[in-house]
Amino acid sequence: MKVGLKWKVSFVVICIVAIGGLFFRPDVDIPNTGNFLSEKEIVGSDVAWILAAAGLVLLMTPGLSFFYGGMVGKKNVISTMLQSFIALGVISILWIVVGFSLSFGESIGFEIDGVHYGIIGNPFTYPFFNHVSIYPHKAMASTIPFVLFALFQMKFAVITPALITGSFAERVRFISYLVFMVLFSLFIYTPLCHMVWHPEGLLNKFFGVKDFAGGTVVHMSAGFAALAGAIVLGRRKNPHHEPSNIPYVILGTGMLWFGWFGFNAGSALSANATAAIAFGTTTIASASAMMTWIFFDRINGRKVSALGACIGAVVGLVAITPGCGFVSIQESIFIGFISAIVSNLMVNWKALKKIDDTLDVFACHGVGGIMGMILTAIFAHGENASLLHGGFGVFAHHMIALILVSLFAFFGSILLYKITDRIITLRVREDSEEQGLDMSQHSESLKW
């Protein structure tokens, strides 16, 4: 079997990374930057909870593999599952090398009236986790080791490009997807992460955007990248397929729901009351959305289905994510309810179906993220936090930010798909698509 240059280059890259890491040494003493606290400030209960939460968020990526894998046709199950699972390898390494620096490193941006607003982190702040030590960071994680904060955030970076894969399932070349995944993480995810979650970030500091656990950073960015991907790659030759394994979808949904407690409640970065509220709003919004979805299907003449129940549950989880620590459990019922209706309408909108977003990623994650951001901007508690607790000006700032994020993620992703396609063709050949990606890309197949 002939080995192409692209695979040789890929191996050289991992060799350089593996050897390059040896030239960096872990910090023994507190980094001399003035940003770190002593080890005495670490709270054991917080460390225990974030360790557990990080594990829960990691579980979401294989959960997504089952969720997506059960939805596609039987010739593309393994390839679809691998596209999610491989992110655990690619993005974990990328995060260590430069991703964390770009997301949470020293802020690079601009000043207005002497106030700094960050766009992206300095890539030389924490290369290869240099200075990412056991000591707590004053501004970002004051009660847990900074290395734990960095590893917790890594799991968010891992699942974001994996979410995109459902939109171009059954027709994307594997090596091209790996290239796009890296480009997306570097040029879309990390700037958004910095602008929303870094203390100096533009969307956080200037616009006052409330995103507790990733509705904007994760789901909106992935949703719009998914829409862009479906448009750039074009429709499948055979866009109609039956889901191959509904039990896989149910299993994946359960794993996602379970892991989402770490995703949302873990984002409190402490074992405290806010984490408890986020835990409650997360499960109730999902329950509300699941029931709304199946009832809404039924009154529109569609049968109650396991697939619909699972999609509804995930939409509720997506929608509550940005506001889970800012809203009440009572409000989370409405957030799940209204988001499920809007997303259901989008899934069944004929104009959107023409694009052939294979697994309706935009209609579920993109629209769910948008609804979450809007509803958080209406209901979030706290001084000057939302429309109900700060006035229309606060809400308007959120809506401007929503538009900016949408345009950045969508058009930025289109550009990255075009660049990827120039490097390595994105779409598989027609005969490979007909054969199925399990065999044509991986020489593997499922025996049911």
Buried (B, 14 or more C-beta within 10 A) or exposed (E): EEEEEBEEEBEEEEEEBEEEBEEEEEBEEBBEEEBBBEEEEBBEEBBEBBBBBBBBBBBBBBBBBBBBBBBBBBBBBBBBBBBBBBBBEBBBBBBBBBBBBBBBBBBBBEEEEEEEBBBBBBBEBBBBBBBBBBBBBBEBBBBBBBBBBBBBBBBBBBBBBBBBBBBBBBBBBBBBBBBBBBBBBBBBBBBBBBBBBBEBBBBBBBBBBBBBBBBBBBBBBBBBBBBBBBBBBEBBEEEEBEBBBBEBBBBBBBBBBBBBBBBBBBBBBBBBEBBEBBBBBBBBBBBBBBBBBBBBBEEEEEEEBBBBBBBBBBBBBBBBBBBBBBBBBEBBBBBBBBBBBBBBBBBBEEEBBEBBBBBBBBBBBBBBBBBBBBBBBBBBBEEEBBBBBBEEEBBEBBBEBBEBBBEBBBEBBBBBBEEBBEEBEBBBEEEBBEBBBBBBBEEEEBEE
